[in-house]
Amino acid sequence: MSPMLRGDLAQIMSLRTLENVWYFQSCEPELLRALSEKLRPIGFARSERVYFEERTNIVTKGAAARGGKILTLDCYWGEDMIITSAALKDTRYASALTYLELTTVTRDDLEDALVNFPRSE
């Protein structure tokens, strides 16, 4: 598949997922396209813990509990990965209540993509 076609397909499949996160809603479409190619799925078994990492986690299947809240389809956490101060980050873990599938984007991937999109940065 050509890089352009691969990007188009990835963007169509993941655009809704990315737009759930508030700060991606006003980004350039080209940035979302670049990020959509960097999204990674991660699966967790029931009762497994999802520990803190510098990434945004978006629920695509199943349910999790975190900080007294139930997180289901399209809910997310870790959006504070854009903050540089460790003291301000929410490092609580989440627990999978069912089989849990997350789509994730890391801080490093976001920073790599933002180099080409100064308006969104």
N, C-alpha and C positions, 0 to 999 in steps of 0.2 A: 504494500500500500504506500502511496506517495506521502511525504510528510504533510502536505496540505490536506489531502483526503483523510489521513489519520487524525489530524487536528480537528477537522470538521466533525468527524464521527465522535470523537471524544468530547467535544464541546456540546454537541446535541445531547449526548447521553448524560452529561454531568452538569449542565447549566443550572438546572433546577436545584441540584444539590448545593452548588456553590452559592447561589442566590439566597439560600436560607440564612447565611451568615451576614449580618447587617452591613459590615463594611465592604463586602463584595458587591452589594447591590448597586453602588454608584461607580463601579470600576469600568474601565474601557473594555469593550467586548473582546479585543485582542488579548488583553491580560487574562481574562477568564478562559480564553482558548488555550493560552500557554499554560495556565494552572491546571486546566482539565487534563492535560497530558501527564501531569505530575501526581495526580490523585492516586492513592493506594488503598485498596481494600484490606481490612484486617478483620478476622473472625475470632470470637470468644465463645467458649462453652458456658452453659448456665453456671452461675455462682463464681465464675472466674473474675478476678479483679483487673481493671484497666488502670494502670498506674500513670502518673503524670509524666508527660514528655512534651517537648516544645512543638506541639502540633494542634491543629483544630480537628476535632473528632465529630463527624456528622453521622447520626444513626440512619442507616439505610434498611436494616431489618432487625426485628426484635425489640427488646426493651432493656433499659439499664436504670439503676438508681444511683444518684449522686447528690450528696448534700441534702438529703431529705426530699428530693424531687425525683419523679419518675420521668425518664426520657424515652420517647418513642420515635417513630418515623419522622425524620427531618429535624429533630431536636439536635442541639450541638453543645459542645463545651470545648474549652481550650482556646477560645477566640482571643484570650489575653496573651497569646504567643507573640503578639506585636509589641508588647510592653518589654522594655529592656531591664527594668528593675525586678530582680527576683523577689523582693519583699512584697511587691504588689500582685504577684501571680497567685492564682488559686491552685494549689497543688494537691487537693483532695483526689482520691481515687474514685472510680466508679465501679459498680458491681453489675455484672450481667445477670438479669433476672430470667432471661430466656436465652436461646442462641442469639448472639448479638453480632451484627455485621456493621462495621464502621467504614466510612470513606474518610481518609485523612489527607491533610496537606501540612507539610512541615514548615517551620519558620525558614529553614535554609532554602527550600523550594520557592517560597514566596519571595524571599530576598533576591534569589536568582532571576525570577521572572520580572520583578519590579525594576531592575536595571534598565530594561528597554521601555518602561512606561512611567516616565517621570510625573505625568499628570496624576496618575493613580497613586503614585508613591506619596 
